[in-house]
Amino acid sequence: MLTAIVLSLWAVAAPRGVVPKIVSASMFKNGYAVVLRQFDAPTPGTYEIERLPQSAMGTLWFTAADGMKLDEVTSTRVFEKHKGDIGNIRGILTANVGHQVRLGIKNGDKVEGEVQEGDLVSVGEDFVLVKSKHGTVLVPTTSITSAESDGVLTHQFDSMTMRHVIHIRVSGRGGKVGMVSLERGMTWSPAYAIDISDPKKLTIVAKATVLNDIEDVSNIEARFVTGFPNVPFAAYLEPLIAGSSVNEFGAMLNSLGAQAPPGMGGRGMPGGGGGFGGQMAQNSVAPVAGDFADAMSSSLMGSQQEDLFIYKQPNVTSKAGDRSYLILFKAEAAYTEVYALDLSDGTYNNIEYHGVPDTPPDVWHSLQFKNTSGQPFTTAVTTTFKNGEILGQDTMHYVSSGTTAEVKITKALDAHAEADEAEVSRERGAIKQPNNYPLYDLVTLKGTIRVVNNKSRTIKLRIKKELTGEIIATEGSPAVTKTAKGLRSMNPGQKLQWDTDLESGKSLTYTYTYKLYVRSG
């Protein structure tokens, strides 16, 4: 019987308030993080969480330690009564209607005012009605300077507040309860610094800037994620914590069927790829000294999780609103300075030839080196330094461990290039409809590339040319790579690459000839 009484009392006991703490966070580069929170549940009972995570739909999950059981998880509204102070004389008078009061009333410019005593009958917008032994008096509210009573004046009001909480009922032995969810408000921004002060070996340092707008964290393990997370419902709140009505939830589901929900983005920096602008002005930046990695370093290596790679950083502490600077790793590698010329395709939509630009193409002073870090380079801003000076910036795109990276430093002022393509021949109506109406012409084009080296030393030159069509002839023995032809494509894709040395004061000229089908005009 005693056991039954104890259990009955436990069942109706008020929930115990807890504040789950973040113990780890896996951050993506687009503002979202997988956040793990925990709280202690030392005894069976119901625990109340008031600060609800803003979880993405389908990502809020609860776990319990061995020997514990989650009996119930409920999102509910809790209504509570509170006392509030009345903040003005009119409000206090309204709360004391029916009481006997003494009102202090202004009397022109006199220091001592008048006193009106009697039963407070009513309080209006502009007047107060007081019933005294001499009759009933209307007193303007703007003239009242004080109020007294032989009893206690009511100066507080009752109010009702509502809290949206989660109740978690557990049984079994005590332990930790975990909450994991995908949330917006915590992210990381990667960046690299490359130092080429040594003429043969570069040093690359990776950093992460953590942006935390969720809540304070202390000594957690932070994980920085690269790759393609497929979370299409990230923009929609978990129904357990959203607080929406059934009608609102149904309308949201209907909207999911009517349009593609926003995804988590893809590999790379927000806003897409591309460089960080043109050449940086000479001698326009202050020197930067010291080794970037020596001051801070991580003792944890990253890990591969299926198609995602995760960099790890221990003991991260950050308040909500803080921005933290963390070093991920440092690596060294032999490097080659390359002068890179990239020539784009002059054909759009596989059959629309527009030609190459009339302006001379840029030759970029670049670095080529092997990723020796043992982990991939994620897409990030990369700044190149030499002897404490900034040489330039580029976006280094994803580079797998052990493969070759190429990073632009700045435009080469002493290496000039020209590129042109000219039509050699055209077979009109090479492909016709059954009624003999011409659909496509077969065009033969000849391209010419010329590079001049005005530097005082020999340079390593790398030329890449993308084109649509079938290669007929080339000069300079380029490496030719064919790309897969689409089922509805008229022409294949090709990539040409020349790698050569160009002596100081010399020039070279390469030609290539190819044919492609274009729409008959």
Secondary structure, DSSP 8 states (H G I E B T S, - for coil): -HHHHHHHHHHHS--EEE--EEEEEEE-TTSEEEEEEEEEE-SSEEEEE-S---BBTT--EEEE-TTEEEEEEEEEEEEEEEEEE--SHHHHHHHTTTSEEEEEE--TT-SS-EEEEEEEEEE-SSEEEEEETTEEEEEEGGGEEEEE-SS----EEEEEEEEEEEEEEEEES-EEEEEEEEEESEEEEEEEEEE--SSSEEEEEEEEEEEE-S--EEEEEEEEEES----TTTTSB-HHHH---HHHHHHHHHHHHHS-------SS-TT------S---TT-S----S-TTTSS------EEETTEEEEEEEEEEE-TT-EEEEEEEEEEEEEEEEEEEEE--SEETTTEE----SS---EEEEEEEE--SSS-B-SEEEEEEETTEEEEEEEE--B-TTSEEEEEEEE-TTEEEEEEEEEEEEEEEEEE-TTS-EEEEEEEEEEEEEEEE-SSS-EEEEEEEEEESEEEEESS--EEEEE---TT-SS-EEEEEEEEEE-TT-EEEEEEEEEEEEE--
